[in-house]
Amino acid sequence: MIAVKLSLFLVFLIALAVPSIINPRPKVRVIETGRFHGDEIHAKSGQKWLGLFVDRRRSALRYSTIRVQRVFDEMTDYGSKQKTGKRVSVNSHGRPLLLISHTTALTPGPVITSFKMKEGEYSYGLDQFPLNLRLGHRSYIVKVVGPDQKTQPCPNINFPRNARLVLTSGRSQQVLYTLDVCGNDPNWYLVWAGDLDRDGKLDLYVNVTQHYDISERKLFLSSQARRGRLVREVGSFETGGC
């Protein structure tokens, strides 16, 4: 009888542990304001999301009520009367850089911005210009590198084959993203960097893609990093053109 009870207790403990092992920290949802294909937006009107607002004087996270409207999608609705596209806006003054679904890792209030991409700078990617960043007394570098010194360059683009997007700080280095061979005219650029979770370490919102017609922006937080790592991906926002 004791053995049976012990076995049931062990099964109970394993059942509790397995979900945390498989997915210890569920990802948050990340979106932006603007017009998108309908299947790219899963938010609903009336929901409150945390928006990152950045201007010349200050940066802050604050809750904003989302509005999602059905709009004509020039790519999928052409020749029909359907409106499958979605336009996302908020009820706040100004336009947020990104919107984040509920997460205990982030709270409303002022945040520090170390870098914000200027309009049009996306055409000058990290493959051309590595970025040197500072947050407090710590310095960081975001750059594109090859797997090794013998790596061959890709034809017609600045990326090496199987390029890696790397974040370094002091003696610590972490690969954030890897290109599949040469991709199809990829473009990687930093959208924003700063201290979103207020732990004194750098967080990143970066655009990476394998294909010219797909934009995939990933949010990395330092407070969610595993031991020995600098950051951890907590969410992404993927959109397409055609």
C-alpha positions as CSV (number, residue, x, y, z in Angstrom):
1,M,0.0,0.0,0.0
2,I,2.8,2.3,0.9
3,A,4.6,1.5,-2.4
4,V,1.4,2.3,-4.4
5,K,1.0,5.7,-2.6
6,L,4.6,6.5,-3.2
7,S,4.3,5.7,-6.9
8,L,1.2,7.9,-7.2
9,F,3.0,10.7,-5.5
10,L,6.0,10.4,-7.9
11,V,3.6,10.4,-10.9
12,F,2.0,13.6,-9.5
13,L,5.4,15.3,-9.2
14,I,6.4,14.4,-12.7
15,A,3.1,15.7,-14.1
16,L,3.8,19.0,-12.4
17,A,7.3,19.1,-13.6
18,V,6.8,18.1,-17.3
19,P,5.0,21.3,-18.4
20,S,7.7,23.5,-16.9
21,I,10.4,21.5,-18.6
22,I,8.8,21.6,-22.0
23,N,7.8,25.3,-21.8
24,P,9.2,26.9,-18.7
25,R,8.3,30.4,-19.8
26,P,5.6,30.8,-22.4
27,K,6.2,33.4,-25.1
28,V,4.3,36.6,-25.1
29,R,2.5,37.9,-28.2
30,V,4.0,40.8,-30.0
31,I,2.4,43.0,-32.7
32,E,2.7,46.5,-34.1
33,T,0.3,49.1,-35.3
34,G,-0.5,49.4,-39.0
35,R,-2.1,47.3,-41.8
36,F,-1.5,43.6,-42.1
37,H,-2.8,40.4,-43.5
38,G,-5.7,39.1,-41.4
39,D,-4.0,35.9,-40.3
40,E,-1.0,37.9,-38.9
41,I,-3.1,39.6,-36.2
42,H,-4.8,37.6,-33.4
43,A,-5.5,40.6,-31.1
44,K,-9.1,41.8,-30.7
45,S,-10.5,45.3,-30.2
46,G,-10.9,46.3,-26.6
47,Q,-7.9,44.3,-25.4
48,K,-5.3,46.1,-23.3
49,W,-1.7,45.5,-24.3
50,L,1.6,47.1,-23.1
51,G,2.9,49.6,-25.7
52,L,6.5,50.8,-25.9
53,F,6.3,54.5,-26.7
54,V,9.6,56.2,-27.6
55,D,10.2,59.9,-28.4
56,R,13.1,62.2,-28.2
57,R,12.7,63.0,-24.5
58,R,11.6,59.8,-22.9
59,S,10.6,56.1,-23.3
60,A,7.8,54.3,-21.4
61,L,5.7,51.2,-21.3
62,R,2.0,52.0,-20.8
63,Y,-1.2,50.1,-21.3
64,S,-3.1,50.9,-24.5
65,T,-6.5,49.7,-25.7
66,I,-6.2,48.1,-29.1
67,R,-8.6,48.7,-32.0
68,V,-8.7,46.1,-34.8
69,Q,-10.6,47.0,-38.0
70,R,-11.3,44.9,-41.0
71,V,-9.7,46.5,-44.1
72,F,-9.2,45.7,-47.8
73,D,-6.1,43.6,-48.4
74,E,-4.6,44.6,-51.8
75,M,-2.9,41.2,-52.0
76,T,-5.6,38.8,-51.1
77,D,-8.9,40.7,-51.6
78,Y,-8.2,42.0,-55.2
79,G,-11.2,41.3,-57.4
80,S,-13.6,40.7,-54.5
81,K,-15.6,42.6,-52.0
82,Q,-14.0,41.0,-49.1
83,K,-12.0,42.7,-46.4
84,T,-9.6,40.1,-44.9
85,G,-6.9,42.6,-43.9
86,K,-6.6,44.1,-40.4
87,R,-5.6,47.5,-39.3
88,V,-4.3,47.9,-35.7
89,S,-4.4,51.1,-33.8
90,V,-4.4,52.2,-30.2
91,N,-6.4,54.8,-28.2
92,S,-3.2,56.5,-26.9
93,H,-1.4,59.6,-28.0
94,G,1.5,58.7,-30.2
95,R,2.3,55.5,-32.0
96,P,3.9,52.6,-30.0
97,L,7.0,50.9,-31.4
98,L,5.5,47.6,-30.5
99,L,2.7,46.1,-28.4
100,I,3.1,43.2,-26.0
101,S,0.4,40.9,-24.6
102,H,0.1,40.4,-20.8
103,T,3.3,39.2,-19.1
104,T,4.6,39.4,-15.6
105,A,8.1,40.2,-16.8
106,L,7.1,43.7,-17.9
107,T,5.2,46.5,-16.1
108,P,4.1,50.0,-17.0
109,G,6.5,52.9,-16.4
110,P,9.6,54.6,-17.8
111,V,12.3,52.6,-19.6
112,I,15.7,53.4,-20.9
113,T,16.3,53.5,-24.6
114,S,19.9,52.9,-25.9
115,F,19.0,52.7,-29.6
116,K,16.0,53.4,-31.8
117,M,16.1,52.9,-35.5
118,K,15.4,56.0,-37.5
119,E,12.8,55.9,-40.3
120,G,14.4,54.5,-43.4
121,E,17.5,53.0,-41.7
122,Y,16.2,49.5,-42.2
123,S,18.0,49.6,-45.6
124,Y,21.3,49.6,-43.8
125,G,21.5,46.3,-42.1
126,L,23.7,44.8,-39.5
127,D,25.5,42.9,-42.2
128,Q,27.0,46.2,-43.2
129,F,27.3,48.1,-39.9
130,P,27.8,46.3,-36.6
131,L,26.3,48.3,-33.7
132,N,28.1,49.3,-30.5
133,L,25.6,50.0,-27.7
134,R,25.8,51.0,-24.1
135,L,23.5,50.6,-21.1
136,G,24.8,52.0,-17.9
137,H,28.4,50.9,-17.4
138,R,28.1,47.9,-19.8
139,S,28.9,47.9,-23.5
140,Y,27.5,45.6,-26.1
141,I,28.1,44.8,-29.8
142,V,25.5,43.4,-32.2
143,K,27.0,42.1,-35.4
144,V,26.8,39.5,-38.2
145,V,29.6,36.9,-38.4
146,G,30.3,33.7,-40.2
147,P,30.5,30.3,-38.5
148,D,34.3,30.3,-38.9
149,Q,37.2,32.1,-40.7
150,K,36.9,29.8,-43.7
151,T,33.3,30.7,-44.4
152,Q,32.6,31.8,-48.0
153,P,30.5,34.9,-48.7
154,C,27.1,34.7,-50.3
155,P,26.8,36.0,-53.9
156,N,25.5,39.5,-54.4
157,I,24.8,40.1,-50.6
158,N,27.0,41.0,-47.7
159,F,26.2,38.0,-45.6
160,P,28.5,35.0,-45.2
161,R,27.0,31.6,-45.7
162,N,25.1,30.4,-42.6
163,A,25.6,33.9,-41.1
164,R,25.0,34.3,-37.4
165,L,23.6,37.4,-35.6
166,V,25.7,37.7,-32.4
167,L,25.4,39.7,-29.3
168,T,28.5,40.2,-27.2
169,S,29.2,41.9,-23.9
170,G,32.6,41.6,-22.3
171,R,33.6,37.9,-22.4
172,S,30.0,36.8,-23.0
173,Q,28.7,36.0,-26.5
174,Q,25.4,34.6,-27.7
175,V,24.0,33.7,-31.1
176,L,20.6,35.2,-31.6
177,Y,19.7,34.0,-35.1
178,T,21.3,31.9,-37.9
179,L,20.8,32.2,-41.6
180,D,20.0,29.1,-43.6
181,V,22.9,29.1,-46.1
182,C,22.3,32.4,-47.9
183,G,18.5,32.8,-47.6
184,N,16.7,34.8,-50.2
185,D,17.9,38.4,-50.0
186,P,17.7,38.7,-46.2
187,N,17.9,41.9,-44.2
188,W,18.7,42.1,-40.5
189,Y,18.5,45.3,-38.6
190,L,18.0,46.5,-35.0
191,V,14.7,48.2,-34.3
192,W,15.2,49.1,-30.7
193,A,17.5,48.4,-27.7
194,G,17.3,49.4,-24.1
195,D,16.1,48.2,-20.7
196,L,12.6,47.1,-21.1
197,D,12.4,44.9,-18.0
198,R,14.4,47.3,-15.8
199,D,17.1,44.8,-14.7
200,G,20.0,47.0,-15.8
201,K,20.9,44.8,-18.8
202,L,20.2,45.2,-22.5
203,D,17.0,44.0,-24.2
204,L,16.6,43.9,-28.0
205,Y,13.8,44.1,-30.6
206,V,15.5,43.1,-33.9
207,N,14.3,42.3,-37.4
208,V,15.6,39.1,-38.9
209,T,14.4,37.1,-41.9
210,Q,15.4,34.4,-44.3
211,H,13.4,35.9,-47.2
212,Y,13.0,39.4,-48.7
213,D,9.2,39.2,-48.5
214,I,9.0,38.2,-44.9
215,S,9.6,40.4,-41.8
216,E,10.2,38.6,-38.6
217,R,10.8,40.8,-35.6
218,K,12.0,39.1,-32.4
219,L,11.9,40.4,-28.8
220,F,14.8,39.4,-26.5
221,L,14.7,40.1,-22.7
222,S,17.7,39.8,-20.5
223,S,15.7,39.0,-17.3
224,Q,14.5,35.8,-19.0
225,A,17.9,34.6,-20.1
226,R,19.1,31.2,-19.0
227,R,22.2,30.9,-16.9
228,G,25.3,31.9,-18.9
229,R,23.3,33.7,-21.6
230,L,22.8,37.4,-22.2
231,V,19.1,37.4,-23.4
232,R,16.3,35.1,-24.3
233,E,13.7,35.3,-27.1
234,V,10.3,35.8,-25.5
235,G,8.1,36.7,-28.5
236,S,8.1,37.5,-32.3
237,F,6.0,39.2,-34.9
238,E,6.0,37.8,-38.4
239,T,4.5,39.6,-41.4
240,G,4.6,39.0,-45.1
241,G,4.2,41.1,-48.3
242,C,2.8,39.1,-51.2
